[in-house]
Amino acid sequence: MPVVSLSLTDALGHALADKRIDILRQIGACGSISQAARAVGVSYKAAWQAVDTLTNLAGTPLVARAVGGAGGGGAQLTEAGHQLLAAADAMAQARGAVLSRWQATPHAGPALARLAVRTSMRNQLPCVVERLVVQGQIVGVHLRLGLGKAGDGEGGEGVANGVPAALAARITRESAELLGLQPGLAVQALCKATAVRVERGGRLASAAAVANAPGTHRLPAKATRVVRGESGDEVSAELPGGLQMVGFSAPGSGLRAGSPVVLVVEDNAVVLALAEV
């Protein structure tokens, strides 16, 4: 049997704001996956998804399961599981101490928290959850771009004509449970640049392109930089309020800095992340 080692970097490399570590902690306390799920407020299936995800990231088993009845059975933390919890607690204390030093300044604390999420996705947008729409095993998470209050027509990020720009994501019910999503919660919406289609906006936009297809969101913006390419023009754009996004238009789009554009994003391309603030 190969020797494996616990990867604390991978397992704890993301923000600890979701419920995965809490589930692991409850398993250690009560010795049961089902009881841990009830204590944290998620389904049994979601609890096992959390354990599986952490195990994948850690590279070694964190929970030893005993055979039991349907939806039951005992469970206990392995030595690696105990080490992971101890490291998580130490990181939370250290991180809290650092953030508390900067929290009094208007922007430094939240900015440091958001930087804790490291990803290849170039579009990282602060949002607030507006509402959740449950459809079977899928949850539609409707978002308001920016971190201002709902209905804030002035000074809010991503606000056009007094109406907050909207976005949405489609995720599983288990993921929504593990993230603890609820209206009013601040999240980050992540999206690859290649998943954002850039179309010409303003009066030159075609009438057919204006209508929203189901699950598709169109965000008016202004191009700030255009890099030509054979496979498509890379367009950096600014949303009303100052948020920045990157996407791709068709080759030879003719777009240039200052051109009005529309950023087209499908909800299946949006990933949600939490950061402690």
C-alpha positions as CSV (number, residue, x, y, z in Angstrom):
1,M,0.0,0.0,0.0
2,P,1.6,3.3,-1.1
3,V,2.5,5.8,1.6
4,V,0.5,9.0,1.3
5,S,1.0,12.3,3.1
6,L,-1.4,15.0,4.1
7,S,-1.3,18.1,1.9
8,L,-2.3,21.0,4.1
9,T,-1.6,23.5,1.3
10,D,-4.1,22.0,-1.0
11,A,-6.8,21.2,1.5
12,L,-6.6,24.6,3.2
13,G,-5.5,26.6,0.2
14,H,-9.0,28.1,-0.3
15,A,-11.1,30.3,2.0
16,L,-12.6,28.4,4.9
17,A,-15.9,30.4,4.8
18,D,-17.9,27.4,3.6
19,K,-19.1,24.5,5.8
20,R,-16.6,21.7,4.9
21,I,-14.3,22.2,7.8
22,D,-17.3,22.6,10.2
23,I,-18.6,19.2,8.9
24,L,-15.2,17.6,9.6
25,R,-15.1,19.1,13.0
26,Q,-18.6,17.8,13.9
27,I,-17.7,14.3,12.7
28,G,-14.8,14.4,15.1
29,A,-17.1,15.5,17.9
30,C,-20.1,13.2,17.4
31,G,-18.6,10.2,15.4
32,S,-21.4,10.2,12.8
33,I,-21.8,11.7,9.3
34,S,-25.6,12.0,9.7
35,Q,-25.3,13.8,13.0
36,A,-22.6,16.1,11.6
37,A,-24.9,16.9,8.7
38,R,-27.8,17.8,11.0
39,A,-25.5,19.9,13.3
40,V,-24.2,21.9,10.4
41,G,-27.6,22.2,8.6
42,V,-26.9,20.3,5.4
43,S,-28.1,17.0,3.9
44,Y,-26.4,13.7,4.4
45,K,-25.4,13.7,0.8
46,A,-23.9,17.2,1.0
47,A,-21.9,16.1,4.1
48,W,-20.3,13.2,2.2
49,Q,-19.6,15.5,-0.7
50,A,-17.7,17.8,1.7
51,V,-15.7,14.9,3.0
52,D,-14.9,13.6,-0.5
53,T,-13.8,17.1,-1.6
54,L,-11.5,17.6,1.4
55,T,-10.1,14.1,1.0
56,N,-9.3,14.8,-2.6
57,L,-7.6,18.0,-1.7
58,A,-5.7,16.6,1.2
59,G,-4.5,13.5,-0.7
60,T,-5.2,11.1,2.1
61,P,-8.3,9.8,4.0
62,L,-9.6,12.1,6.6
63,V,-12.6,10.0,7.8
64,A,-12.8,6.3,8.5
65,R,-16.3,5.0,8.0
66,A,-17.9,2.1,9.9
67,V,-20.6,0.1,8.1
68,G,-24.1,1.0,9.4
69,G,-27.7,1.2,8.3
70,A,-29.2,3.4,5.6
71,G,-28.1,7.0,6.1
72,G,-26.2,6.0,9.3
73,G,-23.1,4.2,10.4
74,G,-20.3,5.5,12.6
75,A,-17.4,7.6,11.4
76,Q,-14.2,8.9,13.0
77,L,-11.4,11.2,12.0
78,T,-8.1,9.7,10.9
79,E,-4.9,11.1,12.3
80,A,-4.7,13.2,9.1
81,G,-8.2,14.5,9.8
82,H,-7.2,15.7,13.2
83,Q,-4.1,17.3,11.8
84,L,-6.1,19.1,9.2
85,L,-8.5,20.5,11.8
86,A,-5.6,21.7,14.0
87,A,-4.0,23.4,11.0
88,A,-7.4,25.0,10.0
89,D,-7.9,26.4,13.5
90,A,-4.3,27.8,13.6
91,M,-4.8,29.4,10.1
92,A,-8.1,30.9,11.2
93,Q,-6.6,32.5,14.3
94,A,-3.6,33.9,12.3
95,R,-5.8,35.1,9.5
96,G,-8.2,36.8,11.9
97,A,-5.3,38.5,13.7
98,V,-4.0,39.9,10.4
99,L,-7.4,41.1,9.2
100,S,-8.3,42.7,12.5
101,R,-5.3,45.0,12.1
102,W,-6.6,46.3,8.8
103,Q,-10.4,46.1,9.3
104,A,-10.6,49.7,10.4
105,T,-9.5,50.9,6.9
106,P,-12.3,51.2,4.3
107,H,-10.9,48.8,1.7
108,A,-7.9,46.8,3.0
109,G,-9.7,44.2,5.0
110,P,-12.2,43.1,2.4
111,A,-9.6,43.3,-0.3
112,L,-7.2,41.0,1.6
113,A,-10.1,38.5,2.2
114,R,-11.0,38.4,-1.5
115,L,-7.3,37.8,-2.5
116,A,-7.4,34.6,-0.5
117,V,-9.2,33.0,-3.5
118,R,-6.6,32.0,-6.0
119,T,-7.8,30.9,-9.4
120,S,-7.0,31.0,-13.1
121,M,-10.4,32.7,-13.8
122,R,-9.7,36.3,-14.8
123,N,-13.2,37.6,-14.1
124,Q,-13.7,37.9,-10.3
125,L,-16.7,40.0,-9.4
126,P,-18.0,41.0,-6.0
127,C,-21.8,40.2,-5.8
128,V,-24.6,39.9,-3.4
129,V,-27.1,37.0,-3.5
130,E,-30.5,38.3,-4.4
131,R,-32.6,35.1,-4.4
132,L,-32.4,31.4,-4.7
133,V,-34.6,29.4,-7.1
134,V,-34.6,25.7,-6.4
135,Q,-35.4,23.4,-9.4
136,G,-35.0,19.8,-8.3
137,Q,-31.3,19.2,-7.7
138,I,-30.3,22.5,-9.3
139,V,-30.4,25.9,-7.6
140,G,-30.4,29.1,-9.6
141,V,-28.5,31.7,-7.7
142,H,-29.5,35.2,-8.8
143,L,-26.9,37.8,-8.1
144,R,-26.5,41.6,-7.9
145,L,-23.2,42.9,-9.1
146,G,-21.3,45.0,-6.6
147,L,-21.5,45.1,-2.8
148,G,-23.9,48.1,-2.3
149,K,-27.4,47.8,-0.9
150,A,-30.2,46.7,-3.1
151,G,-31.9,49.6,-4.8
152,D,-28.7,51.7,-4.4
153,G,-28.7,53.7,-7.6
154,E,-25.7,55.8,-6.7
155,G,-22.1,54.8,-6.2
156,G,-22.8,51.1,-6.4
157,E,-20.6,49.0,-8.5
158,G,-22.1,47.7,-11.7
159,V,-25.2,50.0,-11.6
160,A,-26.6,51.3,-14.8
161,N,-29.5,53.9,-14.8
162,G,-30.2,53.1,-11.2
163,V,-30.7,49.4,-11.8
164,P,-28.1,47.0,-10.4
165,A,-26.6,44.8,-13.0
166,A,-27.7,41.1,-12.7
167,L,-26.0,37.8,-13.1
168,A,-26.8,34.3,-12.1
169,A,-25.2,30.9,-11.5
170,R,-26.5,27.4,-11.7
171,I,-25.2,25.0,-9.0
172,T,-26.2,21.9,-7.2
173,R,-28.4,21.9,-4.0
174,E,-25.5,20.3,-2.1
175,S,-23.1,23.1,-3.2
176,A,-25.6,25.8,-2.2
177,E,-26.0,24.1,1.2
178,L,-22.2,23.8,1.8
179,L,-21.7,27.5,0.9
180,G,-24.6,28.5,3.2
181,L,-26.1,30.6,0.4
182,Q,-28.9,33.0,1.4
183,P,-30.2,36.3,0.2
184,G,-28.0,39.2,1.2
185,L,-24.8,37.1,1.4
186,A,-21.7,38.6,-0.2
187,V,-20.0,36.2,-2.7
188,Q,-17.6,36.3,-5.6
189,A,-18.7,35.4,-9.1
190,L,-15.9,33.8,-11.1
191,C,-15.9,33.3,-14.8
192,K,-13.3,32.4,-17.4
193,A,-12.6,35.1,-20.0
194,T,-13.2,32.6,-22.8
195,A,-16.7,32.1,-21.4
196,V,-17.6,35.8,-21.9
197,R,-18.8,36.7,-25.4
198,V,-18.3,40.3,-26.4
199,E,-20.8,41.9,-28.8
200,R,-21.0,45.4,-30.2
201,G,-23.3,47.5,-28.2
202,G,-25.0,50.9,-28.6
203,R,-27.1,51.7,-31.6
204,L,-25.1,49.3,-33.8
205,A,-26.2,46.3,-31.8
206,S,-28.5,44.0,-33.8
207,A,-32.1,43.7,-32.6
208,A,-31.8,39.9,-32.5
209,A,-28.9,40.1,-30.1
210,V,-30.8,42.3,-27.6
211,A,-33.2,39.6,-26.4
212,N,-32.0,37.5,-23.5
213,A,-32.1,33.7,-24.1
214,P,-33.0,31.7,-20.9
215,G,-29.9,31.5,-18.7
216,T,-28.1,34.2,-20.6
217,H,-27.2,37.6,-19.1
218,R,-26.2,40.6,-21.1
219,L,-24.1,43.3,-19.4
220,P,-23.6,46.7,-21.0
221,A,-20.1,48.0,-20.8
222,K,-17.4,50.1,-22.5
223,A,-14.3,48.5,-24.1
224,T,-11.1,49.8,-22.5
225,R,-8.5,47.6,-24.4
226,V,-8.7,45.4,-27.4
227,V,-6.0,42.9,-28.4
228,R,-6.4,41.5,-31.9
229,G,-6.1,37.7,-32.5
230,E,-6.7,35.2,-35.3
231,S,-9.1,33.2,-33.1
232,G,-10.8,36.2,-31.6
233,D,-10.2,39.7,-30.2
234,E,-9.6,39.8,-26.5
235,V,-11.6,42.7,-25.1
236,S,-11.2,44.3,-21.6
237,A,-14.3,46.2,-20.7
238,E,-15.6,48.4,-17.8
239,L,-19.1,48.0,-16.5
240,P,-21.0,51.0,-15.2
241,G,-19.6,51.7,-11.7
242,G,-16.1,50.6,-12.5
243,L,-16.1,46.8,-12.4
244,Q,-13.7,45.2,-15.0
245,M,-14.3,42.2,-17.1
246,V,-12.5,40.4,-19.9
247,G,-14.0,38.5,-22.8
248,F,-13.6,37.6,-26.5
249,S,-15.3,38.9,-29.6
250,A,-15.2,37.5,-33.1
251,P,-12.0,38.0,-35.1
252,G,-11.9,41.3,-36.9
253,S,-14.7,42.7,-34.7
254,G,-13.6,46.3,-35.3
255,L,-14.0,47.1,-31.6
256,R,-11.6,49.6,-30.1
257,A,-11.1,51.3,-26.8
258,G,-14.2,53.4,-26.1
259,S,-16.6,51.2,-28.1
260,P,-19.9,50.4,-26.4
261,V,-20.1,46.6,-26.0
262,V,-22.3,44.0,-24.4
263,L,-20.8,41.2,-22.3
264,V,-22.8,37.9,-22.7
265,V,-22.5,35.4,-19.9
266,E,-24.4,32.1,-19.5
267,D,-25.2,31.1,-15.9
268,N,-23.6,27.7,-16.4
269,A,-20.3,29.4,-16.8
270,V,-20.4,31.3,-13.5
271,V,-18.7,29.8,-10.4
272,L,-19.4,31.1,-6.9
273,A,-16.8,31.6,-4.1
274,L,-16.9,32.9,-0.6
275,A,-14.3,34.9,1.2
276,E,-14.3,35.8,4.9
277,V,-14.6,39.5,5.5
